[in-house]
Amino acid sequence: GGRMEVLEEKEEEEQREEELKALEISAKLQDLETKVSMEQICIPSDVPDFDWSSIDTSQLPSSYKTNSLKEKKLLHIADHFLQQYAHLCPDRKPLFLHPVNECGVEKFVSTTVRPTLLPYTELYHWDGCASFVSDYLTVEPLKSPITPPGSLYSPTTILKYQRGNCFDFSVLLCSMLIGAGYDAYCVHGYATREICTLDETLELCPLLRKPQEVPKEGMKKSSNKYRVKPPPDLHSKFELQQEAKKAAETEAAQKNKEREEEKELEKPRRDPLYGLRVHAWVLVLSGKREVPETFFINPFTGNSHSTMDEHFLGIESVWNHRNYWVNMQDCWNGCKDLIFDLGDAIRWEIMLSGSNKPLQLLPDAEEEKELSDRDIDDMQEKEEDISFDMPPSWVAPIQISPREFETRCSQGRKVILYRKAKLEKWAPYLNGNGLVKRLTTYADLDCTEVVEVREWFKNREDMLDMREVNKQTQLTTDYFSPGHLLNLKAHTYTSLEPETGHTMEFYNEARVDGLQKRVENANEMTEYFVGRDDFLHVRHMEFGKRGKKIHLAGTRTDMNSQPIVQIKECFHRNLEKPADEDVAERIFLITEETIHLTYHLKDKYITASKKDFFKASERDRKGNEIVMTPEMCITYQAGSSEKEKKLLHLYKLLQELTEEEKRLKQQVWQSEAEVLNILKIRENEETAIKLSVSIYNTERNEKRRQQNEAMKNTMEDELPGQEEQDLDYLAPFLIRIGYREKMTKGQALRVRDDCLTDFKRRLIDKANVIQARFEKAVEELQKKDQWFQEKKNQLSAEEEDDFLARYSETMFHIHILALRLNREKQTAPQKYLALEEKLRKDPRLAEHLGHA
């Protein structure tokens, strides 16, 4: 007996010690919580604090302020479920089941989800929805970072005030995703400090992530045993290796040192609340909308994450608009080992089973009688719980106007800080230059030394889509959408001044000459072509020092004449010609007055045929033509034992090349003029930037709005007169008698008779038309029937089916015509009498016809 008392006393002491430890831990957590919450409050923000208690709830629908009977029953079931959960899992934190809404009324979390498909193409896909929610709403931290909030407002209120915590973000995003057809769920769980506080300063910007390159298998170089061996290298290879090794070691050591220093700076500071920070996000299961793999969406950023992501540390529960599931799996390894099969009752405890299966009956009636009343009540209650369906959402329909959807960010601007990068977003038309997004990358973690700036534009009339500016080289690259006045695709430059180095890319499909790219500087110009009939793909020009000014026809500006020193053209192979007659390269040395032709290689030859022409310095005094001599052309014909071609043939070829040289000079000058024209137009476009507005955007398109208003006013002015004109059925007959204000009895009788006669004629004509069509259809049917009787034995099964189908169609047509004819004959007298009565009551004729 004494031993038992001692053991009991020891157990009591151990329990007291555990209780004291638990109290100490809870006190420490409270201290940490207050410190962290103070830290969060002290974080500077460009968005002012918002007082939720000041919002106006008087205009909200009644469903926000009261609970229906079904909702009350659901809250009772939720309380019962919570009691069972607390009893079975005393170590786990309370579930997030029925927080209060903006009106202070308890609402079950599943009924706060309002599935909605909004009428915007972008919001039909998960990434568009996530991007919109993350841009549109402003993040508010939880009051306590380690406990879920005590309230959950409706998505309509959150959209109205454009701010909320992670639970508000998740419910809105989940509502939009379910409406778009995704199998989405809100998640209550735990995440790292960076996720919970939207700290992306250690994350790489998504726009800077390079796609994974698939390694290509290297082609083995075929060794040629007949290749000429290079001369032997007489330098000491060992010494070179040692020097290279030392240089590599010092460089590697320096890089490692820099990397370690950078890692130390980048290393996140230790979080005292690691594993305790509460966060809400969205779970999208695979299956619906062709989602191949289950993934998470962080609503703060709009980015997708794998379920194996280390930033997500555990899950308490998930819910959608139909049910609520509690996670019963161990989260010691974060979410990596979790299985998201919500139909598995062992891993996920469901609140409303939704099963309509009857309870199993006891085998003996006597045992059924022995059940107490309380057991029967419990069974009935369980049966009700099982068959209970989730009530509809109490939230009003989610609506987003086109202006709100376009504006996106709060006050039209949003800034996100990443690792060595800053991303800025603007609403369309907010900036006069059409700027909607800017990404600035830095060389250091403190974001002081700018490396590159990328800017994205929308609605520009000059079709400018993106601009990259390298701040170290001062090189700017503009990218254009298709449709630019000059078919520009990209333009790289340091200045818009001429001869400062420009690389222009074009949409070659829209150009007649197939020009794809032009690289130009003070002394050279190279043009690249695609898809030309003459197989030209490269033209390279070299210039000398500047001379006098000349004016080119067809150009706007005078340009200094740059003497052309050399023009070089390269051609692809034309398979319709023999290789030794198909020019691969031709070089016009203008100053030296020589022309070099190189032909394509013939099969199994290592040397190509060549021709070098030297122009005569003196010309014939009489004819002023070139005098051809054998010394003026040096020819090499690869692998040919044939005699050299006659001098006449070479003379004609030289004449053709001379004419071609003149044409090419003109072409080069036109290219120079085009470059100057492009630079001038680009300078004007950048000086006076214009934004295009769709004709359907009546709010911004002032001209279109004025046209609509003018058209509306014109229609309103014309409508009354038009109605009177339409109603005056006697107008044609009154014109005949010259009617003004009053008419005689004779005139009234004439108008009546003319009107009735005209109407009678129209009725007869209509009946005759129907009768003629009926007779024609009957005649055609008889002809078809006669043809079928004659050809019956010769027709195949398909032809017979085709005939019967057409025969049936004709019979149907005849039936309709017969019905119309009978109806016309029956209604014609009634119509005639109705018009006679209308004429008798007409105020213009009533005086004379009233007693007729």
Disulfide bonds with the S-S distance in Angstrom:
none
